[in-house]
Structure formats: C-alpha cells, structure tokens
Amino acid sequence: GDQVEQSPSALSLHEGTGSALRCNFTTTMRAVQWFQQNSRGSLINLFYLASGTKENGRLKSTFNSKESYSTLHIRDAQLEDSGTYFCAAEAGGNEKITFGAGTKLTIKP
Amino acid sequence: DMKVTQMPRYLIKRMGENVLLECGQDMSHETMYWYRQDPGLGLQLIYISYDVDSNSEGDIPKGYRVSRKKREHFSLILDSAKTNQTSVYFCAVDRGLRAEQFFGPGTRLTVL
C-alpha cells in the first residue's frame, strides 16, 4: 500500500491567509523532504528534515517520526506560492524516497 | 548550489523509436535517479544509480534501461518507445550522505 498519504489533495487560499499541508506515513520514515512544483514544472526544494521543525520565511515544516507525520505550514500566502506541493520520505537504508500524490495549492487575490 | 541539467527538454518520438534522455550534474555526487511524473500523480522511481556501472531498479523499471559511465552523467534509454511512456521525466541527484535529492528541470516526452 501507499506509504505516503498527503492531504488535502487541493487547497484554495486568499492572499494573506495561511494553512497547513500534511503527510501521514504508514511506515517509520527516517527523513522527509518538501518540494514546491511551480507553474513551469520545476521542483524546488523547500525543506529536508530528519526531525523537529524548520522555518524559512513564511514556511515552516515539522517532522514527527514517532507519530509518523509531517506538516508544512504556509502563512501570509502570496500569489507566487501557487503550485503543487509534494512531500517525499525516506524509509531508510536504500537512499530511495517515496512521494506523496501532492497538494495543489491555489492562491487567490 | 548544485546544478542538475537535463537534455533535451522536450522530445516527440514515434512508437517503436529509441529514446535517449540525458542527465548531468556539475558536482561528483554518487547517487542519481530517474523518475517519471504523470498527471495527478507524484513522482515514480524508475532507476537508481549508486555510482558508475552500479545501477538498481526502482519501482517501475519495465521498458527502461540506464547507463552511467561517468559519475557526472546518467542516461535513461527507452528501446522501442511505447505510447504509455509519454510522460515528464525527472533526473535527481543525492547531494551527500543523506537522501536529500535535487531535481533537474524535467524532459517532456511524447510518444505518438
């Protein structure tokens, strides 16, 4: 079965608001990455976490390996935040990562 | 920052033709990957290369093969392309000791 369950599948926000995206894991993961795929299709690295919380500007991500989830919080959303956000997690040992199906985020003026 | 390149960026082929997709990195990292992405799906792993001539199947290797003769270059080959191999193909590089991957810009392949 799927090891990485990402939610919601789609999300619409008004500029200036915020929300959270989530990934649940069905097996113990060693680390998680978050990517933004922009309108040109490029995959942009947002975060890599082996544990804890990281913050970068208006984005913050948390990885709780014991409870098998990771979150990505966006605050004060801007139009350029639109895109599809993917989490990808590594179960450990073989350098493979498994992707979630993505959250399509639309920011409205 | 590391740069991952892919050539070509767009490619149209007919069913049965051979396809060669190239990936390059400007460092000398060991582990490289090929993925495909289809609409509404995340990325699916085709092959991993752990170093020169050290390649391993990913989750969907059927219909593909790879070649890594230099650490900086990793090629994906489709012998006799099929229409269901129409997709966007991404190459990635693992930067170091942990599985943190950096992606190339992608190649959009259409097989008619």
Interface residues (C-beta under 8 A of the other chain):
Chain A: V4 Q6 R30 A31 Q33 F35 R40 G41 S42 L43 N45 Y48 A50 F86 A88 E90 E95 K96 I97 F99 G100 A101 G102
Chain B: T31 G40 L41 G42 L43 Q44 L45 I48 Y50 G58 V88 F90 D94 R98 A99 E100 Q101 F102 F103 P105 G106 R108
